[in-house]
Amino acid sequence: MKTIYNTIKVLAGVVLLASLAVSCVPEQQSMGDAGQTLIKLTPDGFTLIPLNAVSTPQVATAFIIRKNAHSEAALNTATTVVLKKDDAILTWYNTEEGTSFVPLGSLCTTSFTPGTDGTINLEFAAGDAAKAMIFTIPNATLFDFSKQYALAYRIESVSGPGVISEGTLDTIVVQVLVKNDYDGEYEVTAVTPMVDVVNSAFTGYYPFTYELETSGANSVLCFDATVWADYMHPMKNAGATSGYGSFGLEVFFDNTTRAITSVLNPWGNPPSNTRMPAIDPSGVNKWNAASGDIQFKYWMKQPSLVPAAPNIRVYFDEYWTYKGPR
């Protein structure tokens, strides 16, 4: 029995040593991009180009196609990259990412002119390492500010030295977002307390964050990013967080004086509950070009509950401190 036991121990030790030896052998891995001339789109997959809502031409670089040569000989040998403008990519991207991009179309011109099939032949001559896709927006005020615009391209093929890098995407979506001067993130605080003449339990909720979204060349929609994640105005009901339903702000400015000229309700003008914003002319009501801040004094009118003119239910007196781009 002792001999059998010792034999088992020896065999077990051999198996253990064998398994350890096998575990120390490195896994065979793909060479990947090593030792090859790589063709890459930069940035990788998606980029956002913000522009101003002006009628004068604006020029920007959408993306760059790079030829990262692995040797001097490869760099000095011509390469052709076939690029294709493909709006079908936007459909796929919208499904994957929950966006609503539409093609930029005739609102822009590009430095790469596609053929009738949408393909573009990019010739990298000897020594060329990059090609930039430049686009021009002749008049950004022609944009429909209710839409999200984008361009989409795909690398179709490469001939000559070069392969599409395994580590990057072969497609790119370029969102072109037109922003006016007032667009951005703001911290909203009260200059004087909010007053609701119908219900005194309704008081101000401050501070909170408004994201001002460009809706036109001189207008913004106010998105409550703190409480409701919607175009609403938060408040408190007996200390508890609440909000005014179907009431929000779309603010219009004079692009010369920077004064607030009018205000609308994105939920309807008026909505079914008759709540409408209106400017209190006793306020500053202006965007400060130096600081980017906005001071705004306004009312919420509600004729259904306050039938006597001027129908004011709520008094707001606010300072919106610019925090940066959204």
N, C-alpha and C positions, 0 to 999 in steps of 0.2 A: 504494500500500500504506500510505503514511504517513497519507493522508487517511482511509482506512477505519479504521485503528488509532485515530486521534483521535476518530472518530465513535463507535466502540465504547466508548472511555473516557468520553465525554460521556454516552452512554446509561446506562452503568453507574452514573455519578454520580447521574443523575436517579433511577434505580431505588433507589439507596441512600438518597437524601434522602427519597424517598417512603416507604420502609420505616421510616425513623426517625420520620417524621411520624406514620405510622400507629401505631407503637409508643408514641408519647407520648399518644395519645388514651386517656383513662381508660376501663376496662371499665364497662359498665352493671351496677349491682348492685341487688339487691332492697332495697326500703325496709325490709324486716324489721318490727321493732316500732316504728319511728319514727313519731311523731305519733299513736299509738293509746293507748287505755286498755287496760291489760294485766291479765289475770287470771293469777295465779301461785299454785302450791302451794309453801309454804316449810316445811321444807327441800325440796330438789329431788330427788324420786325415792325416797329411802330415809332413814329415821331409826331410831335405837335409843333406847328408853326403858328405863333400868335402874330396877328397883324392889326393895324389900326383901321378904324372905320373912316377912311378918308377917300376922296375922289381922285387923288393923285396916284400915279403908278408906284407900286412897292415890289421890290425884288428880294428873293430869299433863296437859300440853298435848301432843297427838299431832302436830298440824301447824296451820298457819295458811293460810287462803285470803286473798290480798291483791288489792285493786283499786287498781292504780296509775293514777290518773286523769291524763290528759294536759292537762286544763284544769279550771278551777273549775266550768264548766258541766257537764262530764262527772261530776265528783265529786258535784254536787248533783242528778244525775239517777239515779233508781233503776235498779239492775241485779239481775237474777236469775241465779244460778249453780246449775245442776243438778249435784249430786254423786251418785255412786253407789258404794255399798259392794259390792265385786266380788271374791269369793273366787277367781275364776278367775285373777286377776292373780297370786295366790300360786303357782298351778300353773306359770304362765309364768316367774315369777321363780325358782322352784326349779330349773327346767330350765336357765335362763340362767346362774344364779349358783352352782349346786350346793348350795343350801340345802335344808332340810327343813321349811319353815314350814307350820304348820297354823293354821286360823282360831281366833281367841281366843274367839269365840262368847259363851256366856252367862257366861263368867268376868269380863266387864266390861260396864259401861254407858257410853253416850256422850251428849254434849250435843246431838248431831244424831240425831234419831230417824228412821230410814228408813221409807218406805212398804213395802207388801207386795212391790213390785218392786225394793226396795233403793235407790230414788232419794230424794234429799233436796233440797228447794228452799231455797236460801239467799238471803234477800232483803237486798240492800244498799240501805238507805234513803239518802236524801240526806245526804251527809257521811260515810257509812260507808266506811272504807278497809280493814277487815280483819275476818275472822271466825275465831275459834279453835275447833278441834275438841278438846274436853276429854273425857277418859275417866276412869272411876273403876274401880278394882279393889277390890271389897269385901273379899276375903279371898285374899291371894296364896298362902297355905299350901295352897289347893285345887288349885294348878297341879300337873300331872304333870311333874315335873322332867326326865323323859326326852324331853320334846317341846320344840320351838321354836314359840312362838306369835307371831302377827302379825295386823295389820289391813291391809286394802288398799282404796283408794278411787281413783275416776277422775272427772275433770271430764267430764260428758256434754255439756253445752251452756251457752251464755251468751246471755242476751237483755238488751237495753238496751245502754248504752255498755260496751264491753269485748270483747276477744278473748283467747283463750288465747295466752300469750306463745310465740313461736317458739323462744325461747332456753331454755325449761324443759320438763320433762316434764308430761304431763297426768295422770299416775298417781303414787301414792305407796304405799310399803310401810312400815308401822310395826311394827318388831319390839319386843315387850314382853318384856323379860328380867328375871326375878326372881332377885336375887342375895342370898345370906345374908351375914352379917358376915365370913365367912372367905374368901369368893371373892376372887381376885386373883392377882397375880404375885409369886412368892417366889424368893429366891436361897437355895439349899440348901447349907449347909456342914457339915463334921463337927466335933462337939464332941470326940469321941474317934474314933480310926480304926475303920473298918468291919473286922469279922473274920468270915471264912468258915472254919468248923472242918472242912469237907470238903475244900476246895481252898485252900491258902494263897496260890496265885498270883492268886486273886480278891481284889482290893483296891478301895478306894473311888474313885469318880469324883466329885471335887468341885473347884470349885463347879459346880452346874448349876441350871437354872431349872425350877421346878414352876409350872404354872398350875393353881390350885385352882378347879375348876368346880363351881358349885352343883348338887348332885344331890338335895337335899331341904332342908327348913327348917333343919336343923342338921347337914348333911353335905356333903362335897366329894369329888370325884374328882381325883386328882393326875395331871396330864398332864405328861409329860417333854417340855419344849419345846426342849431342848438337843441331845439325841442321837437319840432314837427317834421323836419326834413321836407318842407313843402313851402309854397308861396303863401305863408300865413304870418300872423303877428302873435307871439306868445303873450300870455298874461297870467295872473294868479287869481284863483277863486277862493277866497277865505284862506289864503296862504298856500293852497294846492296848485300845482302847475296846470294850466289850462290854455285856452286860446280862442280867438274869435273865428268861428267857422265862416267859410266863404268870404274872408276878408284878407286882402293883401295889397301890395303896392307895386305898381309900375310907374317909375318916376321919369319925367322928361325934363331936360335941361336946355338952356340956351347955350350953344357952343361958343358964343362970343362973350357974353357976360357971365356965364357959368351959373346963372340963377335957375332955380327950379321953376318951370313955367306951368306945369300941369301934372296931375297924378291920376292914374286909373286903377281899377280893381281887376286883376287877372282872372277873377272868378265870374266876371260879368259886370256890365255897366248900365244899369245896376244888376246884381244877382237877385235871386228870388227873395232873399231876406232883406233887401234894399240897403245893405251896408255899402257905403261909398266913401272913399277917402277924399279929402279936400284940403287945399293949402290954407293955413292960417297966415294971412298977410302980415301979421305983427312979428313974424319970425325972421331970422336971417335968411333961411331957405336958399342955400347956395353951396356949391362945391368950391373948396379952397384949392386953387391950383398949386400953391406952395407946399401944403401939407398933404393934400389928397383927402382931407377930412370933409365931411358934410354936416351942416347944421340944418335941421328940418323941424319945423313946427306945423302940425297938421291936425285935422279932425277926422273922426269917423262919424259920418252922418247916417242916420237910420230913420227915415220918415215913418216906417211902419210902427215904431215904438215912440218916436218923438215927432209927432205930427206938426207941431208949431215951428214955423220957420225961425232960424235956419236949419232946424232938424239935427242939431249936433248932439250926439250921444257921448262920444269919448274925445278927450283932449290929450294930444301927445306933444311933447316938447323934447326932442332927442338930439344927441350928438353922436355922429357915426365916425369913429376913428379908423382911418385906413391902416390896415395891418400888412397888406401885401397882395400880390396876385393870388387869385383862387386856383 
